């Protein structure tokens, strides 16, 4: 709802996109925004609320958009809109269009010297500890830029950067995508963790061969850390004894502390437990157990002043007590 109780006036902008196997649809950007809101919320009423307009106005815009496109975008099932195949295709276009509109605004902000705007960063739970150094340094240099940090799993990070939902992400080097550009940022040392009462608790290191026979507690299969561990251990032993698969580092630490098995995690995520003595860490004797983490961004944003500023700041960041990729 706009100030004074009036409904917000929607600005009409026209845009042409290639849609549905080459059909050219002349779309009203305002209709596209209404469509995206309905697709995202799954409700005409919630979309109307999000856009500060009436529900009949939303219904009218969707009907007009379907006439303009010449296809049905929603099926009405039990009074709820469900995207058709054509609707899902258009939703993908809509997300990219609005991200590019937002990016155009960012370029204009860049022309003013990056004095305002938002930097959107996404990382996994482990990367959150490291990215703090980067975003703190960035904020010092560009205090007018608001920084928004989100957490997601590795596949979610890829999706958010590919769809331009976020500007930049932290991702394991082994996680690839055709549209991602990347810059090495740091190396994340992995350690073996055991309970204080474990037979290895008085040792300082362990070999890969010993790990092959140990009951491992690891992250879920989509985790880049899990994939990295499997690649390194699998190459050396050809077999892994995965005892438990857990969805978070906190769950792994708890299970290990209770004596359920051993874990392999980033040293960063167990700093508190090592200091408190509730877990014991061992180094892995063989080389190659430093997980390389990259900064990733959409290749179409390679010339973005905002991305360039982040990468420049990243070159100056020296993460304390951690191995940094040169």
N, C-alpha and C positions, 0 to 999 in steps of 0.2 A: 504494500500500500504506500503510495507516495504521500509527501507531506500535505497536510490540510484535508486528508481523507479522500483525496481523488485517486482514481486508478492511474497507474503509471502509463504514460504514453509510449508506445512501442515505435521505435525508429524503423522505417522501411528502407532496406538496402537490397538491391538485386544482385544476384550472383549466378553465373552459369557453371554447371559442373557436368562432367561425363557420368551418366548414370544408367545402370541396367543395360549392359552390353552395348554401349555406344549411343543409347538414346540421350539426347541433349535436353535437359529440363531447365527451364528458366525459373529459378527459385527465388522467393522472397526470403531474405535472411531472417526476418522476423518469424515467418512461418517455420523455418528450419529450427529456430531456437525453441519455439513452442513444441515442435515435434520431438526434439531432443529431451525436453523436460518431461513429456509424457512417457517417452521410452525409458527414461532413467528412473522415474518415480513409479511407473506402472499404474498411474491413476490420473484421470483428467482433473479431478478436484485438487489433488496434491500438486499437480503441475501448475494449475491456476494460482494456488497459494504461493508457490515458489516464485512465480513471475509477477505476482501482485496484479492479476487481472481476474475477470470473472470466468466461471467455468463455461458458460455459453460462448464466450469469446475464444476459448481454447478449442472447443468443439468445432466452431466455424473455421478457424485457421487450419485445423487438421483436414476437414472436408475439402477446403480449397486447395490445400497442398496435394491431397490425393487426386483431385481433378487435374491439377497442373502436371503431376507426374504421370497420370494415366494408369496408376496401379494402386491396389489396396495396400496400405502400410500397416494397418492394425486389423486384427480379428477381434471382435467383441465376444468374449467368452465369459458367461456369468457376469455381465456388465463390466468386466475388466478388460482393458486393451492389452492384446498380446501381439508382439511384432510378427509380421509375416517375413518370409525370406527377403523380399524386396525391402521391407522395413529395416531389417538387420543390416542390409547393405547400405542403406541411406544413413543409418545410425553411425556406421563407421566413417562415412564421408563427413557427417555433421561434426563428429568429435574432432576430426582433423581440420575442418574448416575453422571451427571456433578456436582451436589451438593456434592456427596460423594468424587469425585475426588478433588474438592476444599477443602473438609474437611480433606482429606489425607494430602494435603499441609499444612493445619492449624496445624495438629498434628506434622508435621515436624518442623513447626515454633515453636510449643510449646516445642519441644526438644531443641530448641536454646534459650529458655527462654522468649518467647513472645516479641521478639524485633522488629518484623515487622508483617505486615498483616493488615487485616480489620475486625472490629467488626460491624456487620450489625444488627441494632435495628429497630423494628417497633412498633408503638404505635398509639393510637387514639389521637384526639385533646386535650382532657383533660390530658391524660397521658404525653403529651409532656412537660407540666410544671414540672411534677414530675421527669421524666426520666433525665432531665438536671442535677439534683444532682448526679445521678448515673454515667452518662457518663463523667461528669467533674471529679469525684473522680477516675474513671477508667483511664482516660487519664493522671491524675497526676501520677498514679502508673505505667502505661504502656505507656509512651509517644511515643514509636515507633509504636503503633497500631493506625491505622486510624479508626475513628468512623463514620459510615454512618447512619443517622437517617431518617426513612421514616414514613409517616402518612397514616393511612388507617382506614376503619371501622372495627368493631370487627370481622366480618366474613372474611374480607380480611386479618386481622392479623393472624387468625387461618390458612388460606390457605397458607400464606407466610411462616409461621414457619413449617407447616406440609410438604410442598414441599421443604423445606431447602433453600428457597430463602433468608430468614433472619435467623440470629443466635438465636435471642432472642426477645421476644415481651412482652408488658405489656397488660394484659387482665383481664377483670372482672372474679371473681372466679366462677360465674355461667356459664360461657362459657366453655364447656367441649369438649374434643376430645380424642379418644383412644390413640393416639400416643404422646400426649402432656404430658411432665413432667412439674411440676410447683413448685414455691417457693413463699409463701406470701411475699409481698413487702411493701405495705402501705394500710392504710384505708383512703378513700376519703370522707370527710364529705359533705353531701348534704344539701342545704338550699332552702327555698322558696324565690323567688324574685318577687317583685311588683314594679310598677311605684311609684315615690314619691307622686303622688296625690291619690294613692289608699287608700281605707278605712283602710287597714291593715298597712299603712306606718308608723304609730306611735307605732306599736306593736313590741314586741321582739320575740314572738313565736306564733305558730299556732298548732292546733291539727289535727290529721288524719281525724277525723270526719268532721272538717271544710273543709279540702281539698277535701273530697268526693263530695261536692256540688260546688266546685270552677271550673271555666273554665280553664282547664290545657293546657299549651303549652309545648309540649314535643318533644323529638327527634324521629327519624324514628324507626320503629319496630325492625330493626336489631341492634340498639344501645344497648350495654350491660347496660348502665346507664338507658335507658328506661325500659329494662327488669327487672332490679333491683327495680326500682320505682314501676312498676306494681305488682311485687311479694309482696313488702312490703305494699303498699296501698291496693291492692286487697285482701290480707289476712285479713286486718282490716275492710274494707268497703264493699267488694264484688262488688263494682261498681266504675268506674272511668268516669269522664266527660271530655273526651279529646276534647278540643276545636280546637286545631291546632296541626299538625304534621309537624315539620320543620327539615331540613337536617343538621343543624349546630348549635352550641352553640351561635354563633354570631347572627344568625337569631332569635333565641329564645330571646336573650337579647334585640334586636331591637324591636321585637313585644311586649314584656312586657313593655318596656320603652314607647311605643306608646299607652299603655293602652288596648291591645287586650286580656289580660288575665294574669294569673300568671304562673310562671315557677318553675321547680324544677331542680336545676343544682348543679354541684360541686362548693363549695365556691371558689375554686382556679380560676375558669374561670370568676368570677365577682369581683376579687380584685380591678381592676382598676375602675370599675363603682361604687363600694361601696365607694372607697376613693373620687371619684369625686362627689358623691351624685346623680348620674343619675339613680341609682337603690337602692332599700332598701331590705335587707335580713332579713328573720325570721328563727329562729330555729324551727325544728319540735319537739314537746314535747316528743313524744314517742321515746323509744330507737330503735335502729336497722337501723338508716338511715346513717350509715357509710358504704360506698361501698368498699368491699375488692377487692384489685387489686393484681394480681399475676405476677411474672416473669414466662414466659413460654418458653420452648425450646423442641426440638424434643428428644424423649426418647433415640434414637440411638446416641445422642450426650452427653449422661450423663457422659462419660469418657473424653470428649474433654477438653484439657487444657484451651482453650479459655472460654468455658462455666464455668468451675470451677473457673477461675479467676474472671469472672463477678459476680458469686454468692458470692464469698468471699468478693469482694468489696461491694456488696449490703448489706452484714451483717454489714458493718461499717457505712453505710450511715444513717444519721439522718436528715430526711427532716424537715426543720424549720417550725414551726407554723402549723404543720399538724399531724394528728393522724397516727402513724406508727404501722402496724400489727406486733406483737411480735411473 
